[in-house]
Amino acid sequence: MTAAVVPEKPELPHGPGTPKKNGAAGAASLRSAARNYVDRVRGGELGALPAVLGLIVLCVFFAVLRPVFLSELNFANLLTQGAGSIAIAMGLVFVLLLGEIDLSAGYASGVCAAVLAILLTDHGWPWYGAAGAAILTGTVIGLVLGLLVAKVGIPSFVVTLAAFLGFQGIVLMLLKEGTNISIRDDTILAVANNNLPPALGWVLLAVSVGAYAAIQLRRSRNRRRRGLAPAPTALLAVRIGGLAALGAIAVHLLNQERSRNVIVDSLKGVPIVVPVIGVLLVAGTFLLQRTSFGLHIYAVGGNAEAARRAGINVAAIRTSAFVICSSLAAVGGIIAASRGNSVDPNTGGSNVLLLAVGAAVIGGTSLFGGRGRIVDAVLGGMVVAVIQNGMGLMGYSSGVKYAVTGSVLLVAAGVDALSRRRAVRR
């Protein structure tokens, strides 16, 4: 009896024909990855897709109506304009992942900015001491809020609403009922007002792309070692190449001369606040996606009771999330003080909280907990900054800006609710 012979898959030969076959395999793997992504989107896992599409549409819309929107000067303004709200939104992501809310983050940043200004101007502290004290103030605020929510059991909405009202009074008391305190420290002022040397911008881009490539390749190698399917090589190449291309375009534009009078002042280079936000992005992403603490955040946000039964200290996780949120709010307050060159009772008030929450939610972080990433705050913050900036260039009033931003936030929350419902059904 003759046994049936099953042909084995031939190995790719080494020779002139190999690149062509490798290219075909790469194209097939990209098609497969694209199909998998489309299936996830159909299943309700939208991620940051709505924010990315919205950002592209808004940029095209404003560029057509106001070509100055694409100028190098306005591009730099966009990055610095949204930096403070983005820093606060990054902290809010940790709280939102738990299904909680922090309504006090805006005025918490104002309290920390007031501490910074008082120590710098009135007491002559060095910048690092004043900045450290401001961030420590945010940490203490987050610890108190977290303990009230996690240990006492008061709903986060009530706790942070009370803090929202209380911190307004604290800011007024620190600033002596409305005094404007100027910031004169060159280092603090440089954070949101100065730029890196053009050459250093290219160096930072090369280091960032190299680090990202190393992380992606290491992750793929680790998955292969554990017997899991790694990401296709072609997909990794697209990700790394896309980051390098977008970064190169941004650095090139920012390195162009933006000053209207070069004799008086020269404006070129990547704004210093950009790598500051980049460091926060990398640190927050690592904390959420590469540590057990991050896994516990997602577990508690997904199902707190199941996480408790699995041995996770839910109270400690909740408290830590509020500590991180208020600490990053302090960083946002420092950036706001630097950009405004001063601190007044409106620092951290007005629409700061609304824009920060809007940035996190518009970027793709779920209000229901368990789903979101730090990069969502960056994408959402850029969407909000583009709306504010573009409508300002078109001459619209603040009322119209608020209405449009609120509408975008409502649409983002609706998309989140519908996608979650669709995911549950599937």
C-alpha positions as CSV (number, residue, x, y, z in Angstrom):
1,M,0.0,0.0,0.0
2,T,1.4,3.3,-1.0
3,A,1.2,6.1,1.5
4,A,0.1,9.5,0.3
5,V,2.9,12.0,0.2
6,V,2.2,15.4,1.6
7,P,4.4,18.0,0.0
8,E,6.4,20.1,2.4
9,K,6.5,23.8,2.0
10,P,9.7,24.6,0.2
11,E,12.2,26.9,1.8
12,L,12.9,30.2,0.1
13,P,16.0,29.8,-2.0
14,H,18.9,32.1,-1.6
15,G,19.6,33.9,-4.8
16,P,18.4,36.6,-7.1
17,G,14.7,35.6,-6.8
18,T,14.5,35.8,-3.0
19,P,13.8,39.5,-2.6
20,K,10.9,39.2,-5.0
21,K,9.4,36.4,-3.0
22,N,10.1,38.1,0.3
23,G,8.4,41.2,-1.1
24,A,5.3,39.1,-2.0
25,A,5.3,37.5,1.5
26,G,5.6,41.0,3.0
27,A,2.7,42.2,1.0
28,A,0.6,39.2,2.1
29,S,1.5,39.7,5.7
30,L,0.5,43.4,5.4
31,R,-2.8,42.4,3.9
32,S,-3.4,39.9,6.6
33,A,-2.6,42.5,9.3
34,A,-4.9,45.0,7.6
35,R,-7.8,42.4,7.6
36,N,-7.2,41.7,11.2
37,Y,-7.4,45.4,12.1
38,V,-10.6,45.8,10.1
39,D,-12.1,42.9,11.9
40,R,-11.2,44.4,15.3
41,V,-12.7,47.8,14.2
42,R,-15.9,46.0,13.1
43,G,-16.0,44.3,16.5
44,G,-16.0,47.6,18.3
45,E,-12.3,48.0,19.0
46,L,-11.9,51.5,17.5
47,G,-9.0,52.6,19.6
48,A,-7.6,56.0,18.5
49,L,-8.9,55.6,14.9
50,P,-11.7,58.3,15.3
51,A,-9.2,60.7,16.7
52,V,-6.7,60.2,14.0
53,L,-9.3,60.5,11.2
54,G,-10.8,63.6,12.9
55,L,-7.4,65.2,13.2
56,I,-6.7,64.6,9.5
57,V,-10.1,66.0,8.5
58,L,-9.7,69.1,10.7
59,C,-6.2,69.9,9.4
60,V,-7.3,69.6,5.8
61,F,-10.5,71.7,6.5
62,F,-8.6,74.6,8.2
63,A,-5.7,74.4,5.7
64,V,-8.1,74.9,2.8
65,L,-10.0,77.8,4.4
66,R,-6.9,79.4,6.1
67,P,-3.6,78.4,4.3
68,V,-1.7,80.1,7.2
69,F,-2.8,77.2,9.3
70,L,0.0,75.1,7.7
71,S,2.7,77.7,8.4
72,E,5.7,76.7,10.5
73,L,4.9,79.4,13.0
74,N,1.3,78.1,13.5
75,F,2.6,74.5,13.7
76,A,4.9,75.4,16.6
77,N,2.0,77.3,18.2
78,L,-0.2,74.2,18.0
79,L,2.4,72.1,19.9
80,T,2.9,74.6,22.7
81,Q,-0.8,75.6,22.9
82,G,-2.0,72.1,23.8
83,A,1.0,71.0,25.9
84,G,-0.5,71.9,29.3
85,S,-3.8,70.3,28.7
86,I,-2.1,67.2,27.2
87,A,-0.1,66.7,30.4
88,I,-3.2,67.0,32.6
89,A,-5.1,64.6,30.2
90,M,-2.3,62.0,30.5
91,G,-2.9,61.9,34.3
92,L,-6.7,61.7,33.7
93,V,-6.2,58.6,31.6
94,F,-5.1,56.7,34.7
95,V,-8.3,57.7,36.5
96,L,-10.6,57.2,33.6
97,L,-9.2,53.7,33.1
98,L,-10.6,52.8,36.5
99,G,-14.0,54.2,35.5
100,E,-13.5,57.1,37.9
101,I,-13.3,60.9,37.3
102,D,-11.2,63.7,38.6
103,L,-13.0,67.1,38.3
104,S,-10.4,68.9,40.3
105,A,-7.4,68.3,38.0
106,G,-7.6,71.7,36.4
107,Y,-7.6,73.7,39.7
108,A,-5.1,71.2,41.2
109,S,-2.7,72.4,38.4
110,G,-3.5,76.0,39.4
111,V,-2.6,75.3,43.1
112,C,0.7,73.7,42.1
113,A,1.5,76.6,39.7
114,A,0.8,79.0,42.5
115,V,3.2,77.1,44.8
116,L,5.8,77.3,42.0
117,A,5.4,81.0,41.5
118,I,5.4,81.9,45.2
119,L,8.6,79.9,45.9
120,L,10.4,81.2,42.8
121,T,9.4,84.9,43.0
122,D,8.7,85.6,46.7
123,H,11.1,83.2,48.3
124,G,13.9,83.0,45.7
125,W,14.0,79.3,45.5
126,P,16.0,77.7,42.6
127,W,13.9,76.4,39.7
128,Y,14.4,72.7,40.5
129,G,13.4,73.2,44.2
130,A,10.3,75.1,43.3
131,A,9.3,72.7,40.5
132,G,9.9,69.7,42.8
133,A,7.7,71.3,45.5
134,A,4.9,72.0,43.0
135,I,5.0,68.4,41.9
136,L,5.1,67.2,45.5
137,T,2.0,69.3,46.2
138,G,0.2,67.6,43.3
139,T,1.3,64.2,44.8
140,V,-0.2,65.1,48.2
141,I,-3.4,66.3,46.6
142,G,-3.7,63.0,44.7
143,L,-3.0,61.0,47.8
144,V,-5.8,62.7,49.8
145,L,-8.3,62.4,46.9
146,G,-7.4,58.7,46.3
147,L,-7.7,57.8,50.0
148,L,-11.1,59.5,50.2
149,V,-12.3,57.5,47.2
150,A,-10.6,54.2,47.8
151,K,-10.6,53.9,51.6
152,V,-13.5,56.1,52.8
153,G,-15.7,55.0,49.8
154,I,-16.9,58.5,48.7
155,P,-17.7,58.5,45.0
156,S,-15.0,60.2,43.0
157,F,-17.4,62.6,41.4
158,V,-18.4,64.0,44.8
159,V,-14.8,64.1,46.2
160,T,-13.3,65.8,43.2
161,L,-16.2,68.2,42.8
162,A,-15.7,69.3,46.4
163,A,-11.9,69.6,45.6
164,F,-12.8,71.6,42.4
165,L,-14.6,74.2,44.5
166,G,-12.1,74.1,47.4
167,F,-9.0,74.5,45.2
168,Q,-10.4,77.7,43.7
169,G,-10.5,79.2,47.2
170,I,-6.9,77.9,47.9
171,V,-5.6,79.5,44.7
172,L,-7.2,82.8,45.7
173,M,-5.7,82.6,49.2
174,L,-2.2,81.8,47.9
175,L,-2.4,84.7,45.4
176,K,-3.8,87.1,48.0
177,E,-7.3,87.4,46.5
178,G,-6.2,87.9,42.9
179,T,-2.5,89.0,42.8
180,N,-0.7,88.2,39.6
181,I,2.8,86.7,40.3
182,S,5.3,87.0,37.4
183,I,7.7,84.2,36.6
184,R,11.2,85.4,36.1
185,D,13.3,82.2,36.2
186,D,14.8,81.6,32.8
187,T,14.7,77.8,33.1
188,I,11.0,77.7,33.8
189,L,10.2,80.3,31.2
190,A,12.2,78.3,28.6
191,V,10.0,75.2,29.0
192,A,7.1,76.6,26.9
193,N,8.8,79.5,25.2
194,N,12.2,78.4,23.9
195,N,13.3,76.0,21.3
196,L,16.0,73.3,21.0
197,P,19.0,73.9,18.6
198,P,18.1,72.6,15.2
199,A,20.8,69.9,15.2
200,L,19.6,68.6,18.6
201,G,16.1,68.2,17.1
202,W,17.5,65.8,14.6
203,V,19.5,63.9,17.2
204,L,16.4,63.5,19.4
205,L,14.5,62.2,16.4
206,A,17.2,59.6,15.5
207,V,17.4,58.5,19.2
208,S,13.6,58.2,19.4
209,V,13.2,56.2,16.2
210,G,16.1,54.0,17.1
211,A,14.6,53.3,20.5
212,Y,11.2,52.6,19.1
213,A,12.6,50.2,16.5
214,A,14.6,48.4,19.2
215,I,11.5,48.0,21.4
216,Q,9.4,46.7,18.5
217,L,12.0,44.2,17.4
218,R,12.6,43.0,21.0
219,R,8.9,42.5,21.5
220,S,8.6,40.5,18.3
221,R,11.6,38.4,19.3
222,N,10.1,37.7,22.7
223,R,6.8,36.7,21.3
224,R,8.6,34.3,18.9
225,R,10.6,32.9,21.8
226,R,7.4,32.2,23.8
227,G,5.8,30.4,20.8
228,L,3.4,33.3,20.0
229,A,2.9,34.8,16.5
230,P,5.0,37.9,16.2
231,A,4.0,41.0,14.3
232,P,4.8,40.7,10.5
233,T,8.2,42.1,9.6
234,A,6.6,44.2,6.9
235,L,4.2,45.7,9.4
236,L,7.1,46.6,11.8
237,A,8.9,48.2,8.8
238,V,5.8,50.3,8.1
239,R,5.4,51.4,11.7
240,I,9.1,52.4,12.1
241,G,9.3,54.0,8.7
242,G,6.1,55.9,9.3
243,L,7.3,57.2,12.6
244,A,10.6,58.3,11.0
245,A,8.9,60.0,8.1
246,L,6.4,61.9,10.2
247,G,9.1,62.9,12.7
248,A,11.4,64.0,9.9
249,I,8.7,66.2,8.4
250,A,7.9,67.8,11.8
251,V,11.5,68.5,12.7
252,H,12.2,69.9,9.2
253,L,9.2,72.3,9.5
254,L,10.1,73.3,13.0
255,N,13.7,74.0,12.1
256,Q,12.7,76.6,9.6
257,E,13.0,80.3,10.6
258,R,9.6,81.4,12.1
259,S,10.5,84.9,13.2
260,R,9.0,87.8,11.3
261,N,12.1,89.9,12.2
262,V,15.3,87.8,12.3
263,I,17.4,90.7,13.3
264,V,15.4,91.2,16.5
265,D,14.9,87.5,17.4
266,S,15.4,84.1,15.7
267,L,12.7,81.4,16.1
268,K,13.6,78.0,14.9
269,G,14.0,74.5,16.3
270,V,11.7,72.1,18.1
271,P,9.9,73.7,21.1
272,I,11.4,72.4,24.4
273,V,8.0,71.4,25.6
274,V,7.7,68.7,22.9
275,P,10.4,66.4,24.3
276,V,9.0,67.1,27.8
277,I,5.6,65.7,26.6
278,G,7.5,62.9,24.8
279,V,9.2,61.8,28.0
280,L,5.8,61.8,29.8
281,L,4.4,59.8,26.9
282,V,7.1,57.2,27.0
283,A,7.1,56.9,30.8
284,G,3.3,56.6,31.0
285,T,3.1,54.1,28.2
286,F,5.8,51.9,29.8
287,L,4.0,52.1,33.1
288,L,0.7,51.0,31.7
289,Q,1.7,48.5,29.1
290,R,5.0,46.9,30.5
291,T,4.5,46.7,34.2
292,S,2.3,44.7,36.6
293,F,0.9,48.0,37.9
294,G,-0.4,48.8,34.5
295,L,-2.0,45.4,34.1
296,H,-3.7,45.9,37.5
297,I,-5.0,49.3,36.3
298,Y,-6.7,47.6,33.3
299,A,-7.9,44.7,35.5
300,V,-9.6,47.0,38.1
301,G,-11.1,49.1,35.4
302,G,-12.5,46.1,33.6
303,N,-14.0,44.4,36.6
304,A,-13.0,45.6,40.1
305,E,-14.6,42.6,41.9
306,A,-12.8,40.1,39.7
307,A,-9.6,41.9,40.2
308,R,-10.1,41.9,44.0
309,R,-10.7,38.1,44.0
310,A,-7.6,37.7,41.9
311,G,-5.6,39.2,44.8
312,I,-5.1,42.7,43.4
313,N,-5.1,45.5,46.0
314,V,-7.9,47.5,44.5
315,A,-7.7,50.3,47.0
316,A,-4.0,50.8,46.4
317,I,-4.5,50.8,42.7
318,R,-7.2,53.5,42.9
319,T,-5.2,55.6,45.3
320,S,-2.1,55.4,43.0
321,A,-4.1,56.4,40.0
322,F,-5.2,59.6,41.7
323,V,-1.7,60.3,42.8
324,I,-0.4,60.0,39.3
325,C,-3.3,62.2,38.0
326,S,-2.6,65.1,40.3
327,S,1.2,64.8,39.9
328,L,0.8,65.2,36.1
329,A,-1.7,68.0,36.7
330,A,1.2,69.7,38.6
331,V,3.4,69.3,35.5
332,G,0.6,70.8,33.4
333,G,0.4,73.7,35.8
334,I,4.2,74.3,35.4
335,I,3.8,74.3,31.6
336,A,0.9,76.8,31.9
337,A,2.9,79.1,34.2
338,S,5.8,79.0,31.8
339,R,3.7,79.7,28.7
340,G,1.8,82.6,30.5
341,N,5.0,84.0,32.1
342,S,2.9,84.3,35.3
343,V,0.3,82.8,37.6
344,D,-3.1,84.3,38.4
345,P,-6.4,83.1,39.8
346,N,-7.4,81.9,36.3
347,T,-4.5,79.5,36.0
348,G,-5.9,76.0,35.9
349,G,-9.5,77.4,35.8
350,S,-11.8,78.4,33.0
351,N,-11.8,75.6,30.4
352,V,-8.6,73.8,31.4
353,L,-10.4,70.8,33.0
354,L,-12.9,70.5,30.2
355,L,-10.2,70.6,27.5
356,A,-8.1,68.0,29.4
357,V,-11.1,65.6,29.9
358,G,-12.1,66.2,26.3
359,A,-8.5,65.4,25.1
360,A,-8.5,62.0,26.9
361,V,-12.0,61.0,25.8
362,I,-11.7,62.3,22.2
363,G,-8.4,60.4,21.9
364,G,-10.1,57.1,22.6
365,T,-10.0,56.6,26.4
366,S,-13.3,55.1,27.5
367,L,-15.4,56.8,30.2
368,F,-16.5,53.3,31.3
369,G,-13.0,52.2,32.3
370,G,-10.7,49.4,31.2
371,R,-9.8,50.8,27.8
372,G,-7.4,53.6,26.8
373,R,-3.7,54.5,26.4
374,I,-1.5,57.4,27.2
375,V,-1.1,58.3,23.5
376,D,-4.9,58.9,23.4
377,A,-4.3,62.0,25.5
378,V,-1.8,63.3,23.0
379,L,-4.0,62.6,20.0
380,G,-7.1,64.1,21.6
381,G,-5.1,67.1,22.9
382,M,-4.0,67.8,19.3
383,V,-7.6,67.5,18.1
384,V,-8.7,70.0,20.7
385,A,-5.7,72.3,19.9
386,V,-6.5,72.2,16.2
387,I,-10.1,73.1,16.8
388,Q,-9.2,76.0,19.1
389,N,-6.4,77.3,16.8
390,G,-8.2,76.8,13.5
391,M,-11.4,78.5,14.6
392,G,-9.3,81.3,16.1
393,L,-7.7,81.9,12.7
394,M,-11.1,82.0,11.1
395,G,-12.2,84.7,13.6
396,Y,-14.8,82.8,15.5
397,S,-15.7,83.8,19.1
398,S,-14.9,81.8,22.2
399,G,-18.6,80.8,22.4
400,V,-18.4,79.1,19.0
401,K,-15.2,77.3,20.0
402,Y,-16.7,76.0,23.2
403,A,-19.8,74.8,21.3
404,V,-17.8,73.0,18.6
405,T,-15.4,71.4,21.2
406,G,-18.4,70.2,23.3
407,S,-20.0,68.7,20.2
408,V,-16.8,66.8,19.3
409,L,-16.6,65.6,22.9
410,L,-20.2,64.4,22.8
411,V,-19.6,62.6,19.5
412,A,-16.5,60.9,20.9
413,A,-18.4,59.7,24.0
414,G,-21.2,58.4,21.8
415,V,-18.8,56.5,19.6
416,D,-17.2,55.0,22.7
417,A,-20.6,53.9,24.1
418,L,-21.7,52.4,20.7
419,S,-18.4,50.6,20.1
420,R,-18.5,49.1,23.6
421,R,-22.0,47.9,23.0
422,R,-21.0,46.4,19.7
423,A,-18.0,44.7,21.3
424,V,-20.3,43.1,23.9
425,R,-22.7,41.8,21.3
426,R,-20.0,40.2,19.3
